Amino acid sequence: MTDRYAVIGNPVAHTLSPRIHAAFARQTSEDIEYGMILAPIGEFASTAERFRAEGGRGLNVTVPFKLDAFAFANRLTERAQSAGAVNTLKFENGKALGDNTDGAGLVADITRLGIGIVGKRILLMGAGGAARGVVLPLLDQKPALVAIANRTVPKAVALAEQWARRGPIRGGSYLDFSDASFDVIINATSASLHGDVPPLSDRTFATAALAYDMVYGKRPTPFLAAARAHGVPHVADGLGMLIEQAAESFYLWRGVRPQTASIIAMLR
């Protein structure tokens, strides 16, 4: 019997998730059907419940429903609790398990690029939902430091204090870290969506081996263009992260981990 999964959002027509999961299913010979659900604003819970009642096995959750999914879940993984948001629901025995696979996707993609995180100094720009989703998975890789820079400094400080028990982490302003050196710089802000570049000093770029932007598109984002101009040897956008987090969702649902390199190449 074919198992049903879907991505739910509003809007949802732009999503690559059906193509990604169809490719995963072909690769792993898993018998699944994967669709799209446009849920009306304010009706996430009823729409998700209807999908589950009709035999749905799981959902990927995109904007603007990740907080709704967090509230909908009967049980949460630690990384979902850390993120304060859910992007994957697994339905089993009448219950909904909520997970957040974004951080695992980011770590997997950075690793795929050949950049280690263990013992490295990481600058994470932003303290919103995208940043919250990746802090714990980054700390679990045992970096020398995760520094969180944000325009609204109290948000960065509060996020760092939340996870101080799990590893070396600091929060502050961009100016606070302007004279520091970092191995990996990660843009978790929405600046690239508006054609902007976070206010980084030249020194910040000087020692970086990788500049990573969670936003992806057909052209390099302004942040990645700035990184290249400053001589950063490796730059990457978030397409790989998108596919890697989808692979993590697929593994949660099916117990099989698909290979991602060919899917990344196909969507490029």
C-alpha positions as a printed Julia matrix, in Angstrom:
268×3 Matrix{Float64}:
  0.0    0.0     0.0
  1.37   3.39   -0.99
  2.07   5.7     1.97
  1.06   9.35    1.61
  3.17  12.36    2.56
  2.95  16.04    1.63
  4.34  19.51    2.14
  1.95  22.02    3.7
  2.27  25.79    3.47
  0.8   29.03    2.18
  1.99  29.7    -0.49
  3.2   26.28   -1.51
  3.22  26.12   -5.33
  6.9   27.19   -5.51
  8.23  24.38   -3.32
 10.82  21.89   -4.59
  9.83  19.29   -1.98
  7.71  17.07   -4.28
 10.58  16.78   -6.79
 13.07  16.07   -4.02
 11.01  13.38   -2.3
  9.99  11.77   -5.58
 13.69  11.45   -6.39
 14.39  10.0    -2.94
 11.59   7.46   -3.4
 12.93   6.33   -6.79
 16.43   6.05   -5.41
 15.43   4.0    -2.34
 12.51   2.05   -3.9
 10.2    3.3    -1.15
  6.49   3.14   -2.07
  5.31   6.66   -1.28
  3.16   9.38   -2.78
  4.12  12.98   -2.02
  1.87  15.97   -2.66
  1.29  19.63   -1.85
 -1.31  21.08    0.51
 -2.26  24.76    0.43
 -3.67  25.37    3.9
 -5.75  28.49    4.58
 -4.18  30.87    7.07
 -5.55  30.06   10.51
 -6.54  26.52    9.52
 -3.29  24.59    9.84
 -4.45  22.28   12.63
 -7.72  21.28   10.95
 -5.98  20.75    7.6
 -3.19  18.65    9.1
 -5.67  16.63   11.15
 -7.77  15.91    8.07
 -4.67  14.7     6.18
 -3.77  12.42    9.1
 -7.35  11.09    9.39
 -7.32  10.24    5.69
 -4.25   8.06    6.18
 -1.41  10.55    5.73
  1.86   9.4     7.29
  3.77  12.67    7.54
  4.1   16.31    6.56
  6.86  18.73    5.72
  5.88  22.14    7.05
  6.88  25.4     5.41
  6.02  29.06    6.01
  4.0   30.33    7.74
  3.05  27.21    9.71
  6.17  26.06   11.59
  4.93  27.5    14.88
  1.47  26.02   14.27
  3.08  22.62   13.72
  5.05  23.05   16.96
  1.75  23.56   18.83
  0.04  20.73   16.91
  2.59  18.01   17.73
  1.89  15.62   20.61
  5.6   15.02   21.14
  8.71  17.02   20.18
 12.3   16.02   19.49
 15.03  17.92   21.3
 16.0   19.74   18.14
 12.39  20.84   17.62
 12.29  22.12   21.19
 15.58  23.93   20.57
 14.28  25.57   17.39
 10.9   26.41   18.89
  9.45  25.36   15.54
  8.57  22.18   13.63
  9.25  21.55    9.94
  8.5   17.8     9.93
  5.56  15.85   11.35
  5.45  12.07   11.58
  2.05  10.47   12.2
  2.09   7.18   14.05
 -0.42   5.42   16.32
 -2.74   8.4    16.25
 -0.01  10.77   17.49
  2.09  13.45   15.8
  5.84  13.63   16.41
  7.28  17.06   15.66
 10.88  17.44   14.52
 13.07  20.18   13.07
 15.57  18.94   10.49
 17.01  22.31    9.42
 20.1   22.17   11.63
 20.89  18.6    10.64
 20.54  19.66    7.01
 22.95  22.55    7.46
 25.57  20.41    9.21
 25.25  17.67    6.59
 25.69  20.14    3.74
 28.72  21.84    5.28
 30.23  18.39    5.83
 29.44  17.44    2.21
 31.39  20.52    1.11
 34.44  19.14    2.9
 34.5   21.74    5.67
 34.84  20.38    9.2
 33.09  22.03   12.14
 34.89  20.28   14.99
 37.25  22.75   16.67
 36.32  25.58   14.3
 35.12  29.1    15.06
 31.64  29.7    13.66
 29.96  33.07   13.15
 26.18  32.72   12.92
 24.45  35.87   11.73
 20.89  36.33   12.9
 18.93  35.29   15.98
 15.5   34.58   14.47
 13.82  31.32   13.57
 16.42  30.23   11.01
 19.25  30.69   13.51
 17.36  29.03   16.37
 16.92  25.93   14.23
 20.65  25.37   13.74
 22.31  26.38   17.04
 22.03  23.02   18.81
 23.13  20.87   15.82
 26.14  23.19   15.37
 27.1   22.92   19.04
 26.76  19.14   18.88
 29.62  19.16   16.33
 32.0   20.47   19.05
 33.16  23.75   17.49
 35.64  25.99   19.31
 33.01  28.74   19.36
 29.59  29.62   17.98
 29.27  33.41   17.95
 25.79  34.81   17.28
 25.75  38.33   15.82
 22.48  40.19   15.5
 21.32  43.77   15.02
 18.98  43.34   18.0
 21.66  42.39   20.5
 19.45  41.13   23.37
 18.02  38.44   21.05
 21.52  37.16   20.26
 22.55  37.21   23.92
 19.37  35.42   25.01
 19.81  32.7    22.36
 23.42  32.15   23.42
 22.49  31.98   27.1
 19.81  29.41   26.35
 22.4   26.94   25.05
 25.5   27.91   27.04
 25.37  24.58   28.87
 25.83  22.69   25.58
 29.06  24.3    24.39
 31.08  27.46   23.78
 28.64  30.1    22.54
 28.43  33.88   22.73
 25.91  36.44   21.54
 26.48  40.09   20.69
 26.43  42.79   18.04
 28.29  42.72   14.74
 30.68  45.27   16.23
 31.41  42.95   19.16
 32.88  40.4    16.74
 34.39  42.8    14.17
 37.99  42.09   15.25
 37.53  38.34   15.7
 38.52  35.68   13.2
 36.21  32.89   12.09
 36.54  29.73   10.01
 32.91  29.53    8.9
 30.41  32.4     8.47
 26.73  31.46    8.2
 24.06  33.93    7.14
 20.77  33.06    8.84
 19.3   36.54    8.34
 16.83  37.63    5.69
 19.25  40.26    4.34
 19.83  38.42    1.07
 16.1   38.4     0.33
 16.22  42.2     0.36
 19.47  42.58   -1.56
 21.45  43.53    1.54
 24.65  42.3     3.18
 24.99  42.01    6.97
 27.43  44.62    8.37
 30.6   42.56    8.5
 34.13  43.94    8.77
 36.85  43.05    6.26
 38.65  41.18    9.04
 35.68  38.87    9.53
 36.03  37.59    5.98
 39.82  37.45    6.09
 40.27  34.06    7.77
 37.06  32.34    6.71
 37.27  29.08    4.77
 33.53  29.02    4.04
 30.75  31.58    3.68
 27.33  29.94    3.75
 23.98  31.6     3.02
 20.8   29.74    3.96
 19.01  31.56    1.13
 19.36  29.99   -2.33
 18.66  31.12   -5.86
 19.89  31.13   -9.44
 22.53  33.77   -8.69
 24.94  34.27   -5.78
 23.32  36.22   -2.96
 24.76  39.65   -2.06
 26.4   38.1     0.99
 28.11  35.39   -1.07
 29.18  37.93   -3.68
 30.77  40.02   -0.91
 32.5   36.93    0.49
 33.97  36.1    -2.93
 35.13  39.69   -3.35
 36.96  39.41   -0.03
 38.69  36.2    -1.11
 36.76  33.59    0.87
 37.76  30.34   -0.91
 34.46  28.47   -0.52
 30.94  29.89   -0.79
 27.63  28.03   -0.79
 23.95  28.85   -0.8
 21.18  26.97    0.97
 20.05  24.6    -1.8
 22.16  21.8    -0.37
 20.73  22.48    3.09
 17.2   22.26    1.67
 17.91  18.85    0.18
 19.82  17.57    3.2
 17.05  18.55    5.61
 14.56  16.81    3.3
 16.74  13.69    3.45
 16.62  13.88    7.24
 12.81  14.07    7.09
 12.73  11.09    4.71
 14.92   9.13    7.13
 12.62  10.0    10.05
  9.62   8.73    8.09
 11.06   5.71    6.3
 14.17   4.63    8.25
 16.19   4.88    5.02
 18.69   7.67    4.36
 18.82   8.71    0.69
 21.97   9.89   -1.04
 21.83  13.61   -1.78
 24.69  14.48   -4.13
 22.87  13.47   -7.31
 19.7   15.32   -6.26
 21.67  18.51   -5.55
 23.29  18.21   -8.99
 19.91  17.64  -10.64
 18.29  20.72   -9.06
 21.29  22.92   -9.85
